[in-house]
Amino acid sequence: MVSATEPRLFCVPPPPDGDLEGQRVSSPDGAPPGPWTLETAYRYCERMATTHYENFPVASRFLPAHLRPNIMAIYAFARTADDFADEPRFEARRVDALDRWEQLLVAAYHKEVQHPVFLALRDTVRRHNIPIGPFKALLTAFRMDLTQKRYGTFAELRHYCKHSAHPVGQLVLYVHGHQEPELHRFSDEICAALQIANFLQDLSVDTPRGRCYLPEEDLVHFNVTREDLLAGRHTRAFKELMAFSVSRCRSMFLRGYPLVRRVEPGLSMELEATWRGGMAILQRIEDLDYEVLAFRPTLEKQDMLGIAARSIFSFGRRFLRGEV
C-alpha cells in the first residue's frame, strides 16, 4: 500500500484530446455538478451502495472501517456502468454513456475530476496502487452486454465472466493489499460463480428481454428449446438442465472457498458472507424445484441475517482452532 499523498499510479496514457481535467466530458449519469469534496464524494458512493439490492453484502461491517469507503467507491463505479448497459433510461445513449465513463476513468488517473464517483475512485486508486486494467475490463463486459445476448458454450460464458466478474474480486483484493496470483485465482472462481448464480436467478427477467445465459450447448444437450424458456415451461428437461447448472455453479464456489481462509479476519468474514449468499441463492432455486421462469427468487432480510450469523459462527470456530 502507498501513501495517499505520494501515489505510485500505474502508467496510463493520457486521453488523446489532452483533456486531463475531464471538464469537457459531461456527466453521463446525471450526477450533480458539485462542487464536490472528497468527503461528500464518498458519501455519494455510500448512498448508492446502501440503496441497491444485492445478493451479497457491499462493504459490510465485517470490513475495517477505513476500507469500507474505498469498496463503496469501486461499487459506485461498477453499479453506474452496469446501469448504462441495462437500465431503460439509458436506452438511446448506452454506448455514449460508457465511452464518457471510460474517459472520466482515464482522466481520473491523471487529475482530479469533478464527479463524486471519480473523486472517490481516484483517492482509492492512489491509496492502494490499483491498476486501471480491472476497471477497463468491467467496461468491456458492459459493452459486451449491448451486443451479445447468447453464449454458444460454457467457455464463452466464462470468458464473459473474466471481464464482468473477475475484476470485482481483484479490486477487493487490491484494496486489502493482496496481489498474490493464487489468491486472485480463488477469487476468480467465487466471483464467476456469483455471476452465474445471478444468471440462474434472473431467468424470468432476462428471457423476455432476449438474453440467455444458459449456454447453447447445454440447451441442446438437455433438449430444452428457446420456446420452452419463453413460454415459461418447467419441463422435466428444463429442470434437469437447471440441476446440472446449479451443481456446476456450486462446484465453482467450492473451488474458490480456500480464499476465505487465506486472508485477514475482516475480509475473511466478508468473503464468507458473500460466499454463503451465493450458495443460498442456489439452494433457493433448488428448494423451488427449479421453477424460476415465472418469478425471480430473492433472499429476504431474515436470510441475510442468517448468512451473517453463520459467517460469524464459522469464523469463531476457525479462530478457536487457531486457523485465523
C-alpha positions as CSV (number, residue, x, y, z in Angstrom):
1,M,0.0,0.0,0.0
2,V,1.2,3.5,-0.8
3,S,0.6,6.9,0.8
4,A,-2.4,8.8,-0.5
5,T,-0.2,11.9,-0.7
6,E,2.6,10.1,-2.7
7,P,0.8,7.9,-5.2
8,R,2.6,5.4,-7.4
9,L,-0.1,5.1,-10.1
10,F,0.3,2.6,-12.9
11,C,1.2,4.2,-16.2
12,V,-1.9,5.2,-18.1
13,P,-1.6,7.1,-21.4
14,P,-3.3,10.5,-21.3
15,P,-6.6,11.0,-23.3
16,P,-5.9,11.7,-27.0
17,D,-7.5,15.2,-26.7
18,G,-5.4,16.1,-23.7
19,D,-8.4,16.7,-21.6
20,L,-6.8,15.6,-18.3
21,E,-9.1,17.7,-16.2
22,G,-12.1,15.8,-17.6
23,Q,-14.1,19.1,-17.5
24,R,-15.2,18.8,-21.1
25,V,-16.7,15.3,-20.5
26,S,-20.2,15.9,-19.2
27,S,-21.5,13.6,-16.5
28,P,-23.3,10.7,-18.3
29,D,-25.1,9.5,-15.2
30,G,-26.7,12.8,-14.2
31,A,-24.7,13.3,-11.0
32,P,-25.0,16.9,-9.7
33,P,-22.1,19.1,-10.9
34,G,-20.9,19.9,-7.4
35,P,-18.5,21.3,-6.3
36,W,-17.6,18.1,-4.6
37,T,-15.2,17.5,-1.8
38,L,-13.6,14.1,-1.1
39,E,-15.9,13.7,1.9
40,T,-19.1,14.4,0.1
41,A,-18.0,12.2,-2.9
42,Y,-17.5,9.2,-0.6
43,R,-20.9,9.9,1.0
44,Y,-22.4,9.9,-2.5
45,C,-20.9,6.5,-3.2
46,E,-22.1,5.2,0.2
47,R,-25.7,6.2,-0.6
48,M,-25.5,4.3,-3.9
49,A,-24.1,1.2,-2.2
50,T,-26.8,1.2,0.5
51,T,-29.8,1.8,-1.7
52,H,-29.3,-1.0,-4.2
53,Y,-30.4,-4.6,-3.6
54,E,-27.6,-7.2,-4.0
55,N,-27.3,-10.9,-3.1
56,F,-24.1,-10.2,-1.2
57,P,-23.0,-7.6,1.3
58,V,-21.3,-4.4,-0.1
59,A,-18.7,-3.1,2.3
60,S,-20.3,-4.7,5.4
61,R,-19.3,-4.1,9.0
62,F,-17.1,-7.1,8.7
63,L,-14.5,-4.9,6.9
64,P,-12.2,-2.5,8.6
65,A,-13.9,0.9,8.8
66,H,-11.1,2.7,6.9
67,L,-11.5,0.4,3.8
68,R,-15.3,0.5,3.5
69,P,-15.4,3.8,1.7
70,N,-12.9,2.5,-0.9
71,I,-15.1,-0.6,-1.6
72,M,-18.1,1.7,-1.9
73,A,-16.3,3.9,-4.4
74,I,-15.5,0.8,-6.6
75,Y,-19.1,-0.4,-6.2
76,A,-20.4,3.0,-7.3
77,F,-18.2,3.0,-10.4
78,A,-19.3,-0.5,-11.4
79,R,-23.0,-0.1,-10.5
80,T,-23.3,3.1,-12.6
81,A,-21.7,1.5,-15.6
82,D,-24.0,-1.5,-15.2
83,D,-27.0,0.8,-15.2
84,F,-25.7,2.4,-18.5
85,A,-25.8,-1.1,-20.1
86,D,-29.1,-2.2,-18.6
87,E,-31.5,0.5,-17.3
88,P,-34.2,1.7,-19.7
89,R,-33.5,5.4,-19.1
90,F,-30.2,5.0,-20.9
91,E,-31.7,3.1,-23.9
92,A,-30.8,5.6,-26.6
93,R,-27.3,6.5,-25.3
94,R,-25.7,3.4,-23.8
95,V,-22.6,3.4,-25.9
96,D,-22.0,7.1,-25.5
97,A,-22.5,6.9,-21.7
98,L,-20.0,4.0,-21.4
99,D,-17.5,5.9,-23.6
100,R,-17.7,9.0,-21.5
101,W,-17.5,6.9,-18.3
102,E,-14.2,5.5,-19.6
103,Q,-12.9,9.0,-20.5
104,L,-13.6,10.1,-16.9
105,L,-11.8,7.0,-15.6
106,V,-8.7,7.7,-17.7
107,A,-8.8,11.3,-16.7
108,A,-9.0,10.4,-13.0
109,Y,-5.7,8.5,-13.3
110,H,-4.1,11.9,-14.2
111,K,-6.0,14.7,-12.5
112,E,-8.9,15.3,-10.2
113,V,-12.3,15.1,-11.9
114,Q,-15.3,17.0,-10.6
115,H,-17.5,13.9,-10.3
116,P,-18.3,12.2,-7.0
117,V,-17.6,8.7,-8.1
118,F,-14.2,9.6,-9.7
119,L,-13.1,11.8,-6.9
120,A,-13.6,8.9,-4.5
121,L,-12.2,6.4,-7.0
122,R,-9.1,8.4,-7.6
123,D,-8.4,8.6,-3.9
124,T,-9.0,4.8,-3.6
125,V,-6.6,4.1,-6.5
126,R,-3.9,6.3,-5.1
127,R,-4.1,4.7,-1.6
128,H,-4.0,1.1,-2.8
129,N,-2.0,1.4,-6.1
130,I,-4.7,-0.2,-8.2
131,P,-4.1,-0.7,-11.9
132,I,-6.6,0.6,-14.4
133,G,-7.0,-2.9,-16.0
134,P,-9.8,-4.3,-13.9
135,F,-11.9,-1.1,-14.3
136,K,-11.4,-1.2,-18.1
137,A,-12.3,-4.9,-18.1
138,L,-15.6,-4.1,-16.4
139,L,-16.4,-1.6,-19.1
140,T,-15.6,-4.2,-21.7
141,A,-18.1,-6.5,-20.1
142,F,-20.8,-3.9,-20.1
143,R,-20.2,-3.2,-23.8
144,M,-20.5,-6.9,-24.5
145,D,-23.9,-6.8,-22.8
146,L,-25.0,-4.4,-25.6
147,T,-24.3,-6.8,-28.4
148,Q,-24.1,-10.4,-27.1
149,K,-27.3,-11.8,-25.8
150,R,-26.5,-15.6,-26.0
151,Y,-23.5,-17.8,-25.5
152,G,-22.7,-20.9,-27.5
153,T,-20.6,-22.7,-24.9
154,F,-19.8,-22.5,-21.2
155,A,-16.3,-21.5,-22.1
156,E,-17.7,-18.4,-23.9
157,L,-19.7,-17.6,-20.7
158,R,-16.6,-17.9,-18.6
159,H,-14.8,-15.5,-21.0
160,Y,-17.6,-13.0,-20.3
161,C,-17.2,-13.6,-16.6
162,K,-13.4,-12.9,-16.9
163,H,-14.4,-9.3,-17.8
164,S,-17.6,-8.9,-15.8
165,A,-16.9,-10.8,-12.5
166,H,-13.2,-11.5,-12.1
167,P,-12.3,-7.8,-11.8
168,V,-14.6,-7.2,-8.9
169,G,-12.8,-9.7,-6.7
170,Q,-9.4,-8.5,-7.9
171,L,-10.3,-4.9,-6.9
172,V,-11.4,-6.0,-3.5
173,L,-8.1,-7.9,-3.0
174,Y,-6.1,-4.9,-4.2
175,V,-7.8,-2.7,-1.6
176,H,-6.7,-5.2,1.0
177,G,-3.1,-5.2,-0.3
178,H,-3.3,-8.7,-1.9
179,Q,-1.6,-9.2,-5.2
180,E,-0.8,-12.9,-4.9
181,P,-1.8,-14.7,-8.1
182,E,-3.1,-17.8,-6.3
183,L,-5.5,-15.7,-4.2
184,H,-6.7,-14.0,-7.4
185,R,-7.4,-17.4,-8.9
186,F,-9.5,-18.4,-6.0
187,S,-11.3,-15.1,-6.2
188,D,-12.0,-15.5,-9.9
189,E,-13.8,-18.8,-9.1
190,I,-16.0,-17.2,-6.4
191,C,-16.8,-14.1,-8.5
192,A,-17.7,-16.1,-11.6
193,A,-19.9,-18.4,-9.5
194,L,-21.7,-15.4,-8.1
195,Q,-22.2,-14.1,-11.6
196,I,-23.6,-17.4,-12.9
197,A,-25.8,-17.8,-9.8
198,N,-27.2,-14.4,-10.6
199,F,-27.9,-15.5,-14.2
200,L,-29.8,-18.6,-13.0
201,Q,-31.7,-16.4,-10.5
202,D,-32.6,-13.9,-13.3
203,L,-34.0,-16.2,-15.9
204,S,-37.5,-14.8,-15.5
205,V,-36.1,-11.3,-16.1
206,D,-33.6,-11.9,-18.8
207,T,-35.5,-14.3,-21.0
208,P,-38.3,-11.9,-22.0
209,R,-35.5,-9.4,-22.9
210,G,-34.0,-11.8,-25.3
211,R,-31.0,-12.6,-23.1
212,C,-30.0,-16.2,-22.4
213,Y,-27.0,-17.1,-20.2
214,L,-27.7,-20.8,-20.4
215,P,-25.1,-21.9,-23.0
216,E,-26.5,-23.2,-26.3
217,E,-24.5,-26.4,-25.9
218,D,-26.4,-27.1,-22.7
219,L,-29.8,-26.3,-24.1
220,V,-29.1,-28.8,-27.0
221,H,-27.7,-31.5,-24.7
222,F,-30.8,-31.4,-22.4
223,N,-33.2,-30.8,-25.2
224,V,-34.6,-27.5,-24.0
225,T,-35.8,-25.1,-26.6
226,R,-36.0,-21.3,-26.6
227,E,-39.7,-21.7,-27.0
228,D,-39.8,-23.6,-23.7
229,L,-38.0,-20.8,-22.0
230,L,-40.1,-18.0,-23.5
231,A,-43.3,-19.9,-22.6
232,G,-42.1,-20.5,-19.1
233,R,-42.5,-24.3,-19.3
234,H,-40.9,-26.0,-16.4
235,T,-40.4,-29.3,-18.2
236,R,-38.5,-32.2,-16.9
237,A,-35.7,-31.4,-19.4
238,F,-35.6,-27.8,-18.1
239,K,-35.3,-29.0,-14.5
240,E,-32.5,-31.4,-15.4
241,L,-30.7,-28.6,-17.1
242,M,-31.1,-26.4,-14.1
243,A,-30.0,-29.1,-11.7
244,F,-26.8,-29.5,-13.8
245,S,-26.3,-25.7,-13.9
246,V,-26.7,-25.3,-10.2
247,S,-24.3,-28.2,-9.5
248,R,-21.7,-26.8,-11.8
249,C,-22.0,-23.4,-10.2
250,R,-21.8,-24.8,-6.7
251,S,-18.5,-26.6,-7.6
252,M,-17.1,-23.2,-8.7
253,F,-18.0,-21.8,-5.3
254,L,-16.3,-24.7,-3.6
255,R,-13.1,-24.3,-5.7
256,G,-12.9,-20.7,-4.6
257,Y,-13.6,-21.2,-0.9
258,P,-9.9,-21.6,0.1
259,L,-9.6,-17.8,-0.4
260,V,-11.8,-17.3,2.7
261,R,-9.1,-19.0,4.9
262,R,-6.2,-17.2,3.3
263,V,-7.0,-13.5,4.0
264,E,-7.2,-11.3,7.1
265,P,-10.1,-11.7,9.6
266,G,-12.4,-8.8,8.4
267,L,-12.1,-9.7,4.7
268,S,-12.5,-13.4,5.6
269,M,-15.9,-12.8,7.2
270,E,-16.9,-10.6,4.4
271,L,-16.0,-13.2,1.8
272,E,-17.7,-16.0,3.8
273,A,-20.9,-13.9,3.9
274,T,-20.6,-13.3,0.2
275,W,-19.9,-17.0,-0.5
276,R,-22.8,-18.1,1.6
277,G,-25.1,-15.6,-0.1
278,G,-24.3,-17.1,-3.5
279,M,-24.8,-20.6,-2.2
280,A,-28.1,-19.6,-0.6
281,I,-29.4,-18.4,-4.0
282,L,-28.5,-21.8,-5.4
283,Q,-30.3,-23.5,-2.5
284,R,-33.4,-21.3,-3.0
285,I,-33.5,-22.3,-6.7
286,E,-33.3,-26.0,-5.7
287,D,-36.0,-25.5,-3.0
288,L,-38.3,-24.1,-5.7
289,D,-37.8,-27.3,-7.7
290,Y,-36.1,-25.1,-10.3
291,E,-39.3,-23.4,-11.2
292,V,-37.8,-20.0,-11.8
293,L,-39.1,-18.9,-15.2
294,A,-42.1,-17.1,-13.7
295,F,-40.5,-15.0,-11.0
296,R,-37.1,-14.1,-9.6
297,P,-36.2,-15.8,-6.3
298,T,-34.5,-13.5,-3.8
299,L,-33.1,-13.6,-0.4
300,E,-35.1,-11.9,2.3
301,K,-33.9,-9.9,5.2
302,Q,-34.0,-12.8,7.6
303,D,-32.0,-14.8,5.1
304,M,-29.3,-12.2,5.1
305,L,-29.3,-12.1,8.9
306,G,-28.9,-15.9,8.9
307,I,-26.0,-15.7,6.5
308,A,-24.3,-13.1,8.7
309,A,-24.8,-15.2,11.8
310,R,-23.5,-18.4,10.2
311,S,-20.5,-16.5,8.8
312,I,-19.6,-15.2,12.3
313,F,-20.1,-18.6,13.8
314,S,-17.9,-20.2,11.2
315,F,-15.2,-17.6,11.8
316,G,-15.4,-18.2,15.5
317,R,-14.8,-21.9,15.1
318,R,-11.8,-21.3,12.9
319,F,-10.5,-18.8,15.5
320,L,-10.8,-21.3,18.3
321,R,-9.0,-23.9,16.2
322,G,-6.1,-21.5,15.6
323,E,-6.8,-21.2,11.9
324,V,-7.1,-17.4,11.9
